[in-house]
Amino acid sequence: MRITFAWEIGAGRGHAGPLMALATHLVDRGHHVTAFLREPEAAAGLPGVRNVRIFPSPRWIGPIQQAEGLNYGEILVNFGFHSTESLAKLVQAWRLRIAKSDLLVSNVAPAALLAAQTLELPALEISQGYHVPPPGLPSPPFRDWEPAPRTRLIESDRIVLQAINEILRQYGGTPINSLGDLFVGRTLLQTYPELEMYPERGQSEYFGVVPAKGRPMLEWPQGRPRILAYLYPYYEYLETLVEAISQLAGAAIVVCLGPIDDLRRTHESKSLVFTDRLLDFPQMASQADVVICHGSHQATAEALLASKPMLLLPTQVEQFLTARRVVKQGAALGIMPAVSNPDFSTALRTLLRETSFAAHALEFSKRYSAHRADVALDTLATRCEAAQLSRPHTVQALRLHVLAPFDNLFGCASLRALALCDLLRREADVTLWSIDAPPQQNAETSVHRVDATRAKFPSGGTLVVVGMHAPLGDWLRRAWFDRCILIYDQLISPPMVHNDIESFSAISLRVDIVYGTEHLAKTIGVPGSVQPVPIDTQLYSPVPRSAPPCTVGCGISASPENSIREHTHLFRRLIERDMRVRVIMQAAPSGQIKGTKGVEFLSPGTQSLVDILQSLDVFMLRTSDTYQRNECELVAAMSCALPVVCDSKADAAIWIEHDRNGLLFATDEEAEALIVRLRDDPGLRSRLGQEARETVKDMLSVATRRRVADFYLKALPDSSG
């Protein structure tokens, strides 16, 4: 499933942290995740984010309409919702980014939510509550303790509703009656009833907070009491606060994400340590006696779960509302922004002396002692997966799992798996898997590692196994598939094929066999389909050839030392004739091999196969006495319009008609003579290369690629097709 995460309004890690925790968890469950974040740098260093494609989000840049927003409507008028014209630009920007998604997951991204509605795209809002008002006109005021100018609030909401409803009408949608209607049936509240921002919401489902993983601990200085402080470098009274901490704490750790050199020089000591790194806050808080922070929802909730009393120092309205609720519960003291010359020392002494604050925090902790972050994440992920099924007027994409070795990106199994992914991904939900950690990953074709201990393995839909054989691990006993497709590009014994069929029949309704060539199918003798590797001929395309010397490329098997020794005489003869030799390796040799001076060895990871092929003038496929070289490289070379010199014993020789679209040889001497002939005749090289490319284009015609795609996309096709 393709899932897009969106964050549009707000600042700081309080948005990125919870959003990325779920995003990376969904990646672990095999989904493709892209994130558009208001501050991409806020996700830096969070565990697992390297597997998420992260980009800056569309956002409104314009003058402030309301200097101090009194409700959600007055927040939105400052972010492009004040007019249809400005909102239309935002919605269009989001539509372009989420159009190919299966699900949108938002955190304070209302324009993205609106864009999802215009696309009839399932969407969920992950929120701590502040930016998700309940239905009703106007949206509730944030300052519920003071009289609110109701007429002003209604007018602000109506301005925003007018813009939203005009966008919905433009796309054939149904207008909404209040801003809270944007979130009905879409909200996942990551908070607790005690921290609920809107008492008007009534009974709701709360999932609690999910702490960030993978952050370090810091050793406490000796002494008691322990004070843990998470502070902003721009806090007005930071210097005064640190002085109070240094006087009262037996041991203190101050986390400050910003310039702290002056503070360190002035206040750091054996009992007070500064750091500009984010720590494992729940664990550090559990070891403290008092926690000081600015009232961010995440940190406040985690301190309560750790049963710790707090000194809360809010700097903005959302933090103020959180602090106000915790202070009312008796678990904290708060110093509000309007207080000048705050008395931190008295507040800290009170928290350390009076046990009632810790007792009230303990009551909160006991109420949620059964809360487990991993269970919460699993539940949230399941909700996301279920939401995609609700998309109207669409048919759920067929799910395909492609399992391949990926230990060698030049090998036929890897090439075929990647080619299938590229062919099918527009019509199916395709996930690539490997038993071992893949050597490389990128956003478009990320490879997931099977990890049975974390319940991370393919299951459901169709399993395509490329170049691998049973047994593949105990995870297969826990998996189930509608269909399994086993692909063979190399010669193996019929008993091995029958063993594979028996093993996979136990976990699927049907098993189909695919062979790379007719010769392979006849030799093995087990009934199955024959399909060429469906490479993209637009990717593997010709480029202008290099000037002399002539460059010859040659493929080498997975046993490099033995294969190279069988080739050294031919390599040496080509180099003596002033030609360059580039050897495409499936594994790097352990060291220098005698007789290969001047030969350039290219192992996976050095260059892409297409870049290597496009650097050549001639491609040679030669079998060894012990290894039948795969034909996938030959097809790719022919697609690049390279003249090929092919061993007549190779399976792939069936595609070569001598002197029309390539040249065939039986001995090294013949191979050398043919390569010299090509070197000396540019016209012959061009003619054979063009004919080779035409052969591949005919072999992989639009009709053929359609037939191959249909084979995988149909639920239970006839395996003889």
C-alpha positions in Angstrom: 0.0 0.0 0.0 1.2 3.5 -0.9 0.8 5.8 2.2 1.5 9.5 2.3 2.0 11.3 5.6 1.4 15.1 5.7 2.3 17.9 8.2 1.4 21.4 7.2 1.0 23.7 10.2 3.0 24.0 13.4 6.7 23.7 14.4 9.1 21.3 16.1 9.6 17.6 16.8 6.3 17.4 18.6 4.7 17.0 15.2 7.4 15.0 13.4 8.0 12.5 16.2 4.5 10.8 16.5 4.0 11.0 12.8 7.3 9.3 11.9 6.9 6.7 14.6 3.8 5.4 12.8 5.3 6.0 9.4 8.3 3.8 10.1 6.1 1.2 11.7 4.1 1.0 8.5 7.3 0.6 6.5 8.2 -2.3 8.8 4.8 -3.9 7.8 5.7 -3.7 4.2 4.1 -0.5 3.0 5.6 2.2 0.8 5.6 5.5 2.8 6.2 9.0 1.6 6.1 12.0 4.0 5.7 15.7 3.2 6.7 17.6 6.3 6.6 21.3 7.1 10.1 21.0 8.7 11.8 17.9 7.2 14.8 18.5 9.4 12.6 17.8 12.5 12.6 14.1 11.4 16.4 13.9 11.2 17.9 11.3 13.4 14.5 9.6 14.2 14.8 5.8 14.1 13.9 4.2 10.8 13.3 7.5 8.8 15.9 6.5 6.3 13.3 4.1 4.8 10.7 6.9 4.4 10.9 9.3 1.5 10.7 12.8 3.1 10.0 16.1 1.2 9.0 19.6 2.3 5.3 20.0 2.4 3.2 22.6 0.5 2.4 25.5 2.9 0.9 28.9 2.8 3.3 31.9 3.0 1.4 35.2 3.5 0.4 37.9 5.9 -1.1 37.1 9.3 -4.9 37.6 9.3 -5.5 37.1 13.0 -2.6 38.0 15.3 -3.9 35.9 18.2 -6.2 33.0 17.1 -9.0 32.4 19.5 -10.2 29.1 18.0 -9.4 26.7 15.2 -11.0 28.8 12.5 -8.8 31.8 13.4 -5.7 29.5 13.1 -6.8 28.5 9.6 -7.3 32.0 8.3 -3.6 32.5 8.9 -2.7 29.5 6.7 -4.4 30.1 3.4 -8.0 29.3 4.3 -9.0 33.0 4.3 -10.0 32.9 0.6 -11.0 30.4 -2.0 -8.2 31.6 -4.3 -5.4 30.9 -1.8 -6.9 27.6 -0.6 -7.3 26.4 -4.2 -3.5 26.8 -4.7 -2.8 24.8 -1.5 -5.3 22.0 -2.4 -3.9 21.7 -5.9 -0.4 21.4 -4.6 -1.5 18.6 -2.3 -3.5 16.9 -4.9 -0.4 16.6 -7.1 1.5 15.0 -4.2 -1.1 12.5 -3.0 -3.0 11.5 -6.2 -1.2 8.1 -6.5 -1.5 7.3 -2.8 -3.8 4.7 -1.3 -4.1 6.5 2.1 -3.3 9.9 3.6 -2.2 10.2 7.2 -2.3 13.8 8.4 -1.0 15.7 11.4 -2.2 19.3 11.3 -2.4 19.3 7.4 -6.0 20.5 6.8 -5.4 21.4 3.2 -4.1 17.9 2.6 -7.2 16.4 4.2 -9.4 18.6 1.9 -7.4 17.5 -1.1 -7.9 13.9 -0.1 -11.7 14.5 0.0 -11.6 15.9 -3.5 -9.8 12.7 -4.7 -12.1 10.4 -2.6 -8.9 9.2 -1.0 -9.2 7.6 2.5 -7.6 9.9 5.1 -6.8 9.8 8.8 -5.8 12.6 11.2 -3.3 11.7 14.0 -3.7 14.3 16.7 -3.2 15.2 20.3 -6.5 17.0 20.0 -5.7 20.7 19.8 -6.1 21.0 16.0 -9.1 18.7 15.8 -12.2 20.5 17.1 -15.5 18.6 17.5 -18.3 19.4 15.1 -20.3 22.6 15.9 -20.4 26.2 14.9 -18.3 28.0 15.9 -15.3 25.9 16.8 -14.8 26.0 20.6 -12.6 28.8 22.0 -9.2 27.8 23.2 -9.5 30.0 26.3 -12.5 28.4 27.8 -12.0 30.2 31.2 -12.8 33.6 29.8 -15.7 35.1 27.8 -15.3 34.6 24.1 -16.6 37.0 21.4 -18.9 34.5 19.8 -19.8 36.7 16.9 -16.1 37.0 16.0 -15.6 33.2 16.2 -18.6 32.5 14.0 -17.4 35.0 11.4 -13.9 33.4 11.3 -15.3 29.9 11.0 -17.7 31.0 8.2 -14.9 32.6 6.2 -13.0 29.3 6.3 -16.1 27.2 5.6 -16.9 29.3 2.6 -13.5 28.7 1.1 -13.6 24.9 2.0 -17.1 24.4 0.6 -16.3 26.2 -2.6 -13.4 23.9 -3.2 -15.6 20.9 -2.4 -18.2 22.1 -4.9 -15.6 22.5 -7.6 -14.7 18.9 -7.3 -18.3 17.6 -6.9 -18.0 17.1 -3.2 -20.6 17.6 -0.4 -20.2 20.8 1.6 -19.6 20.6 5.4 -21.4 22.5 8.1 -18.5 23.0 10.6 -14.8 22.7 10.7 -15.0 19.7 12.9 -16.8 17.9 10.1 -13.4 17.6 8.4 -12.3 15.1 11.0 -15.5 13.1 11.6 -14.6 9.4 11.3 -11.0 10.2 10.5 -9.4 11.0 13.9 -6.9 8.9 15.8 -6.4 10.7 19.1 -2.9 10.2 20.6 -3.7 11.5 24.0 -5.6 10.7 27.2 -9.0 11.9 28.5 -7.2 13.9 31.3 -5.3 15.9 28.6 -8.3 16.4 26.3 -8.3 19.9 24.8 -12.0 20.0 24.1 -14.4 18.9 26.9 -17.1 19.3 24.2 -15.8 16.3 22.3 -17.5 13.9 24.7 -16.7 10.2 24.8 -13.9 9.3 22.4 -11.3 6.6 21.7 -7.8 7.5 22.9 -4.7 5.7 21.8 -2.2 7.3 24.1 1.3 8.6 23.2 4.0 6.5 21.5 7.5 7.4 22.7 10.3 7.7 20.2 12.7 4.7 19.9 16.4 4.5 19.6 17.4 7.6 21.6 20.3 7.4 24.1 20.5 7.5 27.8 22.8 9.8 29.7 24.5 8.9 33.0 23.3 10.9 35.9 25.8 12.8 38.1 26.0 11.5 41.7 23.6 13.0 44.2 19.9 13.6 44.9 17.4 15.1 44.2 17.6 14.5 40.5 16.1 17.1 38.1 15.6 16.5 34.4 14.9 19.7 32.3 13.9 19.9 28.6 14.2 23.6 27.8 14.1 26.0 24.8 17.3 28.1 24.2 15.1 31.1 23.6 13.1 30.8 26.9 13.2 34.3 28.4 14.2 33.3 31.9 16.5 30.4 31.0 19.5 31.8 32.8 17.5 32.4 36.0 16.0 28.9 35.8 19.3 27.2 35.4 20.7 29.1 38.4 17.8 27.7 40.5 18.4 24.2 39.2 22.1 24.3 40.1 21.3 25.5 43.6 18.6 22.9 44.4 19.6 19.7 42.5 21.9 17.1 43.8 22.1 15.9 40.2 20.7 17.6 37.1 20.6 17.0 33.4 19.5 20.0 31.2 18.6 19.2 27.6 18.6 22.3 25.4 18.5 22.0 21.6 20.4 25.1 20.7 23.4 27.3 21.5 24.3 26.4 25.1 28.0 27.2 25.2 27.6 30.2 27.5 25.3 28.2 29.9 27.9 25.4 30.0 30.7 27.8 30.8 28.8 29.4 33.5 26.8 26.6 35.2 28.1 23.2 34.2 29.5 21.3 37.1 29.9 17.8 38.5 26.3 17.9 39.5 24.8 19.7 36.5 25.2 18.4 33.0 24.1 20.0 29.7 23.4 18.2 26.4 22.0 19.3 23.0 21.0 15.7 22.2 17.5 14.3 22.5 17.5 11.5 25.1 15.3 8.6 25.9 12.9 10.8 27.7 10.6 8.2 29.3 13.6 6.3 30.8 15.4 9.4 31.9 12.2 10.8 33.4 11.6 7.6 35.3 15.0 8.1 37.1 14.3 11.7 38.0 12.6 13.2 41.0 11.2 16.3 39.2 10.8 17.0 35.5 10.9 20.6 34.0 9.6 21.2 30.5 7.5 23.7 28.6 4.3 21.7 28.5 4.6 20.0 25.1 1.9 17.3 25.0 4.4 14.4 24.4 6.9 15.3 27.1 4.1 16.1 29.6 2.3 12.8 29.0 5.5 10.8 29.2 6.4 12.4 32.5 3.0 11.6 33.9 3.4 8.0 32.7 6.7 7.9 34.6 4.8 9.1 37.8 6.9 12.3 38.0 5.8 15.7 39.3 6.5 18.6 36.9 7.3 22.3 36.7 5.6 23.4 33.5 6.7 26.6 31.7 4.4 27.0 28.6 5.5 29.5 25.9 2.3 29.2 23.7 -1.4 28.5 23.9 -1.3 24.7 23.2 1.3 24.2 25.9 -0.6 26.5 28.3 -3.8 24.4 27.8 -1.8 21.2 28.5 -0.1 22.7 31.6 -3.5 24.0 32.9 -5.0 20.6 32.9 -2.1 18.9 34.6 -1.9 21.6 37.2 -5.6 21.2 37.9 -5.0 17.5 38.5 -2.4 18.3 41.1 0.5 16.7 39.4 2.4 19.9 38.5 3.0 23.5 39.1 2.9 25.9 36.3 4.5 29.3 35.6 2.5 31.0 32.9 4.1 33.2 30.2 2.6 36.4 31.6 4.4 36.0 35.0 7.4 38.3 35.2 10.5 37.5 37.3 9.2 34.0 38.1 10.3 32.4 41.4 11.6 29.1 40.2 13.4 28.2 43.4 10.2 28.3 45.5 8.3 26.2 42.9 11.0 23.6 42.8 11.3 23.4 46.6 7.5 22.9 46.7 7.6 20.0 44.2 10.5 18.3 46.0 9.0 18.8 49.5 5.3 18.1 49.0 4.6 14.4 48.1 1.1 15.2 46.8 2.4 16.1 43.3 4.1 12.8 42.8 1.1 11.0 44.2 -1.2 12.5 41.7 1.2 11.7 38.9 1.3 8.1 40.2 -2.5 8.0 40.0 -2.3 8.9 36.3 0.5 6.3 35.7 -1.5 3.5 37.4 -4.6 4.2 35.3 -2.5 3.6 32.1 -0.1 1.0 33.4 -1.3 -1.5 30.8 -0.5 1.0 28.0 2.1 -0.5 25.6 3.6 1.6 22.9 4.1 -1.4 20.6 0.5 -2.5 20.9 -0.7 1.1 20.3 1.4 1.3 17.1 0.1 -2.0 15.9 -3.5 -0.8 16.5 -2.9 2.5 14.7 -1.2 0.7 11.8 -4.2 -1.7 11.6 -6.6 1.3 11.5 -4.6 2.7 8.6 -4.7 -0.6 6.7 -8.4 -0.9 7.3 -9.1 2.7 6.2 -7.7 2.0 2.8 -10.3 -0.6 2.2 -13.0 2.0 2.6 -12.1 3.9 -0.6 -15.2 4.3 -2.7 -15.6 3.5 -6.4 -12.3 1.7 -6.5 -11.2 -1.9 -6.5 -8.5 -2.9 -4.0 -5.2 -3.5 -5.8 -3.9 -7.0 -6.0 -1.1 -7.5 -3.5 2.1 -9.0 -4.8 5.1 -10.0 -2.8 8.3 -10.6 -4.8 11.0 -12.6 -2.9 14.5 -12.7 -4.4 18.1 -13.0 -3.1 19.2 -9.4 -3.8 22.7 -10.4 -2.7 23.8 -9.6 -6.2 22.2 -6.7 -8.1 23.8 -8.0 -11.4 22.3 -11.5 -11.0 19.3 -12.6 -13.1 17.1 -13.1 -10.0 17.6 -9.5 -8.9 17.2 -8.1 -12.4 14.0 -10.0 -13.0 12.5 -9.1 -9.6 13.2 -5.4 -10.2 11.8 -5.6 -13.7 8.6 -7.3 -12.5 8.2 -4.6 -9.8 8.6 -1.9 -12.4 6.1 -3.7 -14.8 3.4 -4.3 -12.2 3.6 -1.5 -9.6 1.2 0.7 -11.5 -1.5 -1.9 -11.3 -0.7 -3.8 -8.1 0.6 -3.2 -4.6 4.1 -4.7 -5.0 6.5 -5.3 -2.2 10.1 -6.6 -2.6 11.5 -9.0 0.0 14.8 -10.6 0.8 15.8 -13.2 3.3 19.1 -11.4 4.0 19.6 -7.7 4.4 19.6 -6.1 0.9 22.8 -4.4 -0.2 21.0 -1.2 -1.3 17.7 0.4 -1.0 16.0 3.4 -2.6 12.7 5.1 -2.3 11.2 3.6 -5.4 12.3 0.0 -5.0 13.0 -0.5 -1.3 13.7 -4.1 -0.3 12.2 -5.4 3.0 14.1 -8.0 5.0 12.2 -11.0 6.3 12.3 -10.9 10.1 10.1 -13.6 11.6 10.9 -12.5 15.2 9.2 -9.2 14.5 6.4 -10.7 12.4 7.7 -9.0 9.4 7.3 -11.3 6.4 5.2 -11.5 3.2 1.7 -12.9 3.6 -1.6 -12.5 1.7 -2.1 -12.1 -2.1 0.4 -13.5 -4.5 4.0 -14.6 -3.6 6.5 -14.5 -6.4 9.7 -16.4 -5.6 12.6 -15.6 -7.9 15.8 -17.7 -7.9 15.2 -19.1 -4.4 14.3 -22.6 -3.1 12.6 -24.2 -0.1 13.1 -24.3 2.8 13.1 -20.5 3.3 12.5 -20.4 7.0 9.9 -21.0 9.7 8.0 -17.8 8.7 6.4 -19.7 5.9 4.4 -21.7 8.4 2.7 -18.5 9.5 2.1 -17.1 6.0 -0.8 -17.8 3.6 -1.1 -16.8 -0.1 -3.8 -17.1 -2.7 -1.1 -18.0 -5.2 2.6 -18.7 -5.5 4.7 -18.2 -8.6 8.1 -19.9 -8.7 10.6 -18.5 -11.3 13.6 -20.4 -12.5 16.3 -18.7 -14.6 19.1 -21.3 -13.9 19.2 -25.0 -14.4 18.3 -27.1 -11.3 17.2 -30.7 -10.9 13.6 -31.7 -11.3 13.4 -33.1 -7.7 14.3 -29.6 -6.4 11.5 -28.1 -8.4 9.1 -30.8 -7.1 10.2 -30.1 -3.6 9.6 -26.4 -4.1 6.1 -27.1 -5.4 5.3 -29.3 -2.5 6.6 -26.8 0.1 4.7 -23.8 -1.4 1.5 -25.8 -2.0 1.2 -26.1 1.7 0.8 -22.4 2.1 -1.2 -21.4 -1.0 -4.1 -22.3 -3.1 -2.1 -22.8 -6.3 1.6 -22.9 -7.4 2.7 -21.9 -10.9 6.1 -22.3 -12.6 7.9 -19.8 -14.8 11.1 -20.5 -16.8 13.4 -17.9 -18.4 13.9 -19.9 -21.6 12.3 -22.7 -23.6 15.5 -24.7 -23.3 15.4 -24.5 -19.5 11.8 -25.6 -19.5 12.5 -28.6 -21.6 15.6 -29.6 -19.7 13.9 -29.5 -16.3 10.7 -31.0 -17.6 8.2 -29.8 -15.0 5.3 -28.0 -16.8 5.4 -24.2 -16.7 5.3 -21.0 -18.6 8.2 -19.4 -20.4 8.7 -15.7 -20.0 11.7 -13.4 -20.9 12.9 -11.0 -18.3 10.6 -8.0 -18.8 13.3 -5.3 -18.7 12.4 -1.7 -19.5 13.8 -1.1 -23.0 13.5 2.7 -22.5 15.9 2.4 -19.5 18.3 -0.1 -21.3 18.7 2.1 -24.3 21.6 2.9 -26.7 24.0 5.8 -26.2 26.8 7.2 -28.4 29.7 4.8 -28.3 33.2 5.7 -27.0 36.2 6.4 -29.2 39.0 3.8 -29.4 40.1 1.7 -27.6 37.3 -0.7 -28.1 35.7 -1.7 -24.7 34.6 -5.3 -24.3 32.3 -6.3 -21.4 32.1 -9.9 -20.1 29.9 -11.5 -17.4 31.4 -13.7 -14.7 29.6 -16.2 -12.6 29.1 -16.3 -8.8 32.3 -18.4 -8.4 34.6 -15.6 -9.6 38.1 -17.1 -9.1 37.3 -20.3 -11.0 35.4 -18.5 -13.8 38.1 -15.8 -14.2 40.9 -18.4 -14.5 38.9 -20.0 -17.3 38.8 -16.6 -19.1 42.3 -15.2 -18.4 43.9 -16.3 -21.6 41.1 -14.7 -23.7 41.2 -11.5 -21.5 45.0 -11.3 -22.0 44.8 -11.7 -25.7 42.2 -8.9 -26.0 44.3 -6.5 -23.9 47.4 -7.3 -26.0 45.3 -6.2 -29.0 44.8 -2.8 -27.4 41.3 -3.4 -26.2 39.8 -2.6 -22.7 38.2 -5.4 -20.8 35.4 -4.7 -18.2 34.3 -7.8 -16.3 30.8 -7.7 -14.7 31.1 -9.7 -11.5 28.3 -11.3 -9.4 30.8 -11.3 -6.5 34.1 -9.6 -6.0 37.2 -11.8 -6.1 39.0 -12.3 -2.8 42.3 -10.9 -4.3 44.3 -10.3 -7.4 44.2 -13.3 -9.8 47.2 -14.2 -11.8 47.1 -13.2 -15.4 44.4 -10.5 -15.1 46.6 -7.4 -15.1 44.7 -4.6 -16.9 41.3 -6.2 -16.4 38.7 -3.9 -14.7 36.5 -5.9 -12.3 33.0 -4.4 -11.6 31.1 -5.9 -8.6 27.6 -4.9 -7.5 27.5 -1.5 -5.9 30.2 0.0 -8.1 27.9 1.1 -10.9 24.4 0.2 -12.1 24.2 -2.4 -14.8 22.7 0.0 -17.3 25.6 2.4 -16.8 28.1 -0.4 -17.3 26.5 -1.6 -20.4 26.3 1.8 -21.9 30.0 2.2 -21.4 30.8 -0.8 -23.7 31.3 -1.3 -27.4 30.9 -5.1 -27.4 29.3 -7.6 -24.9 30.5 -11.2 -24.7 28.5 -14.0 -23.0 30.7 -17.0 -22.3 29.7 -20.1 -20.3 32.2 -21.8 -18.0 32.7 -25.5 -17.6 31.0 -25.3 -14.2 28.5 -22.6 -14.5 25.8 -21.6 -17.0 25.8 -17.8 -17.2 22.3 -16.2 -16.9 20.8 -14.7 -20.0 19.3 -11.6 -18.3 22.5 -9.6 -18.9 22.5 -10.6 -22.6 18.9 -9.3 -23.0 19.9 -6.1 -21.3 23.0 -5.7 -23.5 21.0 -6.3 -26.7 18.4 -3.7 -25.5 21.3 -1.3 -25.2 22.1 -2.0 -29.0 25.4 -3.6 -28.1 26.8 -6.2 -30.6 26.9 -9.4 -28.7 29.3 -12.3 -29.0 27.7 -15.3 -27.5 28.8 -18.8 -26.6 26.9 -21.2 -28.7 26.4 -23.5 -25.7 24.6 -20.8 -23.7 20.8 -21.1 -23.3 20.4 -17.6 -24.5 22.1 -18.5 -27.9 18.5 -19.3 -29.0 17.9 -15.6 -29.4 21.0 -15.0 -31.6 21.0 -15.6 -35.3 24.7 -15.5 -36.4 25.7 -12.5 -38.4 22.2 -11.0 -38.2 21.7 -9.8 -34.6 24.9 -11.1 -33.0 27.8 -13.5 -33.4 28.2 -17.1 -32.1 31.4 -18.9 -31.1 32.4 -22.3 -29.9 36.0 -21.7 -28.8 38.1 -18.8 -27.3 39.9 -18.4 -30.5 36.7 -17.9 -32.4 35.5 -15.4 -29.8 38.8 -13.5 -30.1 38.5 -13.3 -33.9 34.9 -12.2 -33.8 35.7 -9.4 -31.3 38.6 -8.2 -33.3 36.3 -8.2 -36.4 33.8 -6.0 -34.5 36.6 -3.7 -33.3 37.8 -3.1 -36.8 34.3 -2.7 -38.4 32.2 0.1 -36.8 29.5 -0.5 -39.4 29.2 -4.1 -38.4 29.0 -3.1 -34.7 26.2 -0.7 -35.5 24.2 -3.1 -37.7 24.4 -6.0 -35.2 23.6 -3.7 -32.3 20.5 -2.3 -34.0 19.3 -5.7 -35.0 19.9 -6.9 -31.4 17.8 -4.1 -30.0 15.0 -4.8 -32.5 15.1 -8.4 -31.4 14.5 -7.5 -27.8 11.8 -4.9 -28.6 10.0 -7.6 -30.6 10.5 -10.1 -27.8 9.3 -7.5 -25.2 6.6 -5.9 -27.3 3.7 -4.0 -25.7 1.5 -7.1 -26.3 4.1 -9.4 -24.7 4.6 -7.1 -21.6 0.8 -7.0 -21.3 0.5 -10.7 -21.4 3.3 -11.1 -18.8 1.6 -8.5 -16.6 -1.8 -10.3 -16.9 -0.2 -13.5 -15.9 0.7 -12.0 -12.5 -2.4 -9.8 -12.1 -5.0 -12.4 -12.6 -6.1 -14.2 -9.5 -5.8 -17.8 -10.7 -4.8 -17.9 -14.4 -4.1 -21.0 -16.4 -0.4 -21.8 -15.8 0.0 -22.9 -19.3 -0.4 -19.4 -20.7 
